Amino acid sequence: MSFSKGKIKRIIAAEMLVMMGSVAGCGASLAEQKVDISDITSPSQPSLVNYDYTAPIQTPKIYVDQTGFNIDSEKVAVFCAKELPESFRIVDIDSGETAYTGEVVKPIFDENTGYYFGIGHFNDLEIPGNYYISADNVGESYSFEIGENVYREAFDKACINYYINRCGIAISQAVAGENGHSACHTAEAHLQESPEVGIDVTGGWHMDEQADRNVLLGCKIVENLLLAYEMNEDVFSDEVGITESGNGVADILDEVKYEVEWLLKMQDAKTGGVYASALTRVDENSDVFLAPVEVTAVSMDTTINFAASMAQFSYFYQQHNPEFATTVLRAADRAWECYFNNQKAMDNSAAFKAAASLYRATGNEKYNEVLTKYFDDKDFLKNFNEDENILLGSVTYLSTNQEVDKQQCDVLIKALMKKSEKIAEESVKSDFLVAHIPEESNYSDFFADMRCLTITDYVIYNHEYTTIIENHLHYLQGMNIEAINLITDDTEHSFQDISEKQSIINNPQYDSMLILMMSVLEL
């Protein structure tokens, strides 16, 4: 037996593989076993062919969240087979005894695969422990836990990942493990368009393996994290383990502030426009942490998104540091003015989002005028469903303490509920209980759905929506066609077995949306 942070990895002896491989080939016990033909070829009877063959990794046909379930939460697994079993049993790993027996229900035939998919609920199993699921025709699942606050560790890892990706400071291996490093990119950067001009752009978050930093992406992440904090402040602690832990401010706000300080450096002092990115110029022989940095040109798209996220941050940070919050708000207004000196309100829907954030922070009528232009647009509701800038700006408008059009607020709430109901309907009909099955590791629609549902669940609490959000988390933690945990690497079958790039928390934007959707769950 081997143990990893409480998750039990069951290992089946090689002779059991030979005996049972054809019967329970889709069971978790055999999921990661490989057979080399050379091991079973008789040395006295050499093969005429030089075999070099490894059997493909097999995955279970019972899909379950490998992290597990909170004691009082709804619990579910997905079954897949040419002929579904009528029932399943849940086995306690420690005792080997059957702890629960349930029925496989709601069979759906999938024409693409030729398999039936069914659902198994086991809400009544509330005894803490480590388990796996077994059923005729499909074998066994990977193991999982039932306990208190089982999602907390994954949530904290998702939050601290931004600290690990900080640029400009040393990151301790005690926190980051092998990703720890000394202070990086501390030298003066240069403008791409004018290489003779130096600029200080130290700080911010690395966004990829090249250690690039991107303003537009940073702004979107800031907005997601601030939205999560606004809706579920109590789940964010001041003890995650970053440099600022224990300072009386939630660590997630400290983390956002670190990015905001870098974003301020990316604003051109003369025009108020905002440079698009800080690129690390790495060749195959250079150290990514020591490579020179090049700052790309000012972009109006970047500038207006900067205005939106800075205003949003200023609003939340006033209570912690009014002076810094005011500095940030002024930067947001300067970016706004720069944008409107070059483009019109309707040229970029981010202007609507920025107007909502600035109006909320200041109450200035010039921002409300832009909001009214968008509300009066005949395509507004269509854009509400298709454009995240319109959705997020609308949510900010609904949240403001400034004077608002109450009739317009009613329209927005109805549109939000209608959009969420559609997501709920699609989730219920899905083989894996999620509205959008990601294709080729593209989780944009998946997380956009969850952001919408999370917002609606906050505005008008609905237990059904919370369950759907939780089912989407189950999908990410193993209840998917590959039976792979895409969030943490301490369960039986994780992204580490395939590719680091498939990890959700290694994608900064997905990570922020994961934090947002998890913030509504019991942590």
ChimeraX attribute file (.defattr): number of C-alpha atoms within 10 A of each C-alpha:
attribute: neighborCount
match mode: 1-to-1
recipient: residues
	/A:1	7
	/A:2	9
	/A:3	12
	/A:4	11
	/A:5	7
	/A:6	14
	/A:7	19
	/A:8	22
	/A:9	20
	/A:10	17
	/A:11	14
	/A:12	13
	/A:13	11
	/A:14	12
	/A:15	9
	/A:16	11
	/A:17	18
	/A:18	10
	/A:19	10
	/A:20	12
	/A:21	14
	/A:22	9
	/A:23	13
	/A:24	20
	/A:25	21
	/A:26	21
	/A:27	25
	/A:28	31
	/A:29	25
	/A:30	25
	/A:31	22
	/A:32	16
	/A:33	18
	/A:34	15
	/A:35	15
	/A:36	12
	/A:37	12
	/A:38	15
	/A:39	8
	/A:40	8
	/A:41	12
	/A:42	9
	/A:43	9
	/A:44	6
	/A:45	7
	/A:46	10
	/A:47	11
	/A:48	6
	/A:49	6
	/A:50	8
	/A:51	11
	/A:52	8
	/A:53	11
	/A:54	12
	/A:55	11
	/A:56	11
	/A:57	13
	/A:58	18
	/A:59	23
	/A:60	24
	/A:61	27
	/A:62	32
	/A:63	29
	/A:64	31
	/A:65	28
	/A:66	29
	/A:67	29
	/A:68	24
	/A:69	25
	/A:70	21
	/A:71	20
	/A:72	15
	/A:73	18
	/A:74	15
	/A:75	23
	/A:76	18
	/A:77	24
	/A:78	24
	/A:79	28
	/A:80	24
	/A:81	17
	/A:82	13
	/A:83	13
	/A:84	20
	/A:85	17
	/A:86	13
	/A:87	14
	/A:88	23
	/A:89	20
	/A:90	22
	/A:91	20
	/A:92	20
	/A:93	18
	/A:94	10
	/A:95	10
	/A:96	11
	/A:97	12
	/A:98	15
	/A:99	17
	/A:100	14
	/A:101	17
	/A:102	15
	/A:103	15
	/A:104	19
	/A:105	17
	/A:106	13
	/A:107	16
	/A:108	16
	/A:109	16
	/A:110	12
	/A:111	8
	/A:112	6
	/A:113	8
	/A:114	10
	/A:115	17
	/A:116	18
	/A:117	24
	/A:118	23
	/A:119	20
	/A:120	23
	/A:121	17
	/A:122	18
	/A:123	15
	/A:124	13
	/A:125	17
	/A:126	16
	/A:127	13
	/A:128	14
	/A:129	15
	/A:130	20
	/A:131	26
	/A:132	24
	/A:133	27
	/A:134	21
	/A:135	21
	/A:136	16
	/A:137	19
	/A:138	25
	/A:139	20
	/A:140	28
	/A:141	30
	/A:142	30
	/A:143	26
	/A:144	25
	/A:145	23
	/A:146	21
	/A:147	18
	/A:148	14
	/A:149	14
	/A:150	17
	/A:151	18
	/A:152	16
	/A:153	13
	/A:154	20
	/A:155	22
	/A:156	17
	/A:157	17
	/A:158	24
	/A:159	22
	/A:160	19
	/A:161	19
	/A:162	25
	/A:163	24
	/A:164	22
	/A:165	22
	/A:166	22
	/A:167	29
	/A:168	19
	/A:169	16
	/A:170	13
	/A:171	22
	/A:172	15
	/A:173	13
	/A:174	10
	/A:175	15
	/A:176	15
	/A:177	11
	/A:178	9
	/A:179	12
	/A:180	15
	/A:181	17
	/A:182	14
	/A:183	15
	/A:184	19
	/A:185	22
	/A:186	17
	/A:187	16
	/A:188	14
	/A:189	21
	/A:190	20
	/A:191	17
	/A:192	15
	/A:193	12
	/A:194	11
	/A:195	11
	/A:196	9
	/A:197	11
	/A:198	14
	/A:199	17
	/A:200	15
	/A:201	27
	/A:202	23
	/A:203	22
	/A:204	29
	/A:205	26
	/A:206	23
	/A:207	20
	/A:208	13
	/A:209	9
	/A:210	14
	/A:211	23
	/A:212	19
	/A:213	25
	/A:214	23
	/A:215	26
	/A:216	22
	/A:217	17
	/A:218	25
	/A:219	22
	/A:220	20
	/A:221	21
	/A:222	25
	/A:223	22
	/A:224	23
	/A:225	22
	/A:226	22
	/A:227	22
	/A:228	26
	/A:229	20
	/A:230	13
	/A:231	17
	/A:232	16
	/A:233	14
	/A:234	11
	/A:235	17
	/A:236	20
	/A:237	16
	/A:238	17
	/A:239	16
	/A:240	17
	/A:241	15
	/A:242	19
	/A:243	13
	/A:244	17
	/A:245	16
	/A:246	14
	/A:247	11
	/A:248	12
	/A:249	16
	/A:250	20
	/A:251	24
	/A:252	26
	/A:253	21
	/A:254	20
	/A:255	22
	/A:256	22
	/A:257	19
	/A:258	18
	/A:259	22
	/A:260	24
	/A:261	16
	/A:262	20
	/A:263	29
	/A:264	18
	/A:265	17
	/A:266	27
	/A:267	24
	/A:268	16
	/A:269	12
	/A:270	7
	/A:271	14
	/A:272	21
	/A:273	27
	/A:274	30
	/A:275	24
	/A:276	24
	/A:277	24
	/A:278	26
	/A:279	20
	/A:280	21
	/A:281	16
	/A:282	16
	/A:283	9
	/A:284	6
	/A:285	6
	/A:286	11
	/A:287	11
	/A:288	18
	/A:289	18
	/A:290	16
	/A:291	18
	/A:292	19
	/A:293	26
	/A:294	22
	/A:295	25
	/A:296	19
	/A:297	17
	/A:298	19
	/A:299	16
	/A:300	21
	/A:301	18
	/A:302	23
	/A:303	28
	/A:304	31
	/A:305	31
	/A:306	33
	/A:307	33
	/A:308	29
	/A:309	29
	/A:310	29
	/A:311	29
	/A:312	27
	/A:313	23
	/A:314	27
	/A:315	20
	/A:316	17
	/A:317	20
	/A:318	15
	/A:319	10
	/A:320	12
	/A:321	11
	/A:322	14
	/A:323	13
	/A:324	15
	/A:325	22
	/A:326	16
	/A:327	13
	/A:328	25
	/A:329	25
	/A:330	16
	/A:331	23
	/A:332	30
	/A:333	21
	/A:334	22
	/A:335	28
	/A:336	25
	/A:337	18
	/A:338	19
	/A:339	26
	/A:340	14
	/A:341	10
	/A:342	8
	/A:343	13
	/A:344	11
	/A:345	17
	/A:346	13
	/A:347	9
	/A:348	16
	/A:349	19
	/A:350	25
	/A:351	30
	/A:352	30
	/A:353	29
	/A:354	31
	/A:355	30
	/A:356	29
	/A:357	31
	/A:358	29
	/A:359	25
	/A:360	24
	/A:361	20
	/A:362	13
	/A:363	16
	/A:364	13
	/A:365	12
	/A:366	11
	/A:367	20
	/A:368	20
	/A:369	14
	/A:370	20
	/A:371	22
	/A:372	14
	/A:373	13
	/A:374	18
	/A:375	18
	/A:376	9
	/A:377	11
	/A:378	9
	/A:379	10
	/A:380	15
	/A:381	17
	/A:382	11
	/A:383	16
	/A:384	19
	/A:385	15
	/A:386	11
	/A:387	14
	/A:388	17
	/A:389	21
	/A:390	24
	/A:391	21
	/A:392	24
	/A:393	23
	/A:394	23
	/A:395	23
	/A:396	20
	/A:397	26
	/A:398	21
	/A:399	16
	/A:400	15
	/A:401	11
	/A:402	14
	/A:403	11
	/A:404	14
	/A:405	10
	/A:406	10
	/A:407	8
	/A:408	15
	/A:409	16
	/A:410	12
	/A:411	12
	/A:412	20
	/A:413	17
	/A:414	12
	/A:415	17
	/A:416	22
	/A:417	18
	/A:418	14
	/A:419	17
	/A:420	22
	/A:421	15
	/A:422	12
	/A:423	20
	/A:424	21
	/A:425	13
	/A:426	14
	/A:427	21
	/A:428	13
	/A:429	13
	/A:430	14
	/A:431	23
	/A:432	24
	/A:433	26
	/A:434	27
	/A:435	23
	/A:436	19
	/A:437	20
	/A:438	14
	/A:439	10
	/A:440	7
	/A:441	11
	/A:442	12
	/A:443	15
	/A:444	14
	/A:445	14
	/A:446	18
	/A:447	23
	/A:448	15
	/A:449	23
	/A:450	26
	/A:451	23
	/A:452	22
	/A:453	25
	/A:454	27
	/A:455	22
	/A:456	21
	/A:457	20
	/A:458	16
	/A:459	16
	/A:460	12
	/A:461	12
	/A:462	12
	/A:463	10
	/A:464	11
	/A:465	21
	/A:466	20
	/A:467	16
	/A:468	21
	/A:469	26
	/A:470	24
	/A:471	22
	/A:472	27
	/A:473	23
	/A:474	26
	/A:475	26
	/A:476	23
	/A:477	27
	/A:478	29
	/A:479	25
	/A:480	26
	/A:481	17
	/A:482	14
	/A:483	27
	/A:484	29
	/A:485	29
	/A:486	24
	/A:487	26
	/A:488	23
	/A:489	19
	/A:490	20
	/A:491	26
	/A:492	25
	/A:493	25
	/A:494	23
	/A:495	20
	/A:496	17
	/A:497	12
	/A:498	11
	/A:499	10
	/A:500	14
	/A:501	14
	/A:502	19
	/A:503	21
	/A:504	23
	/A:505	26
	/A:506	20
	/A:507	14
	/A:508	22
	/A:509	20
	/A:510	22
	/A:511	24
	/A:512	27
	/A:513	27
	/A:514	27
	/A:515	21
	/A:516	25
	/A:517	24
	/A:518	26
	/A:519	22
	/A:520	19
	/A:521	20
	/A:522	16
	/A:523	18
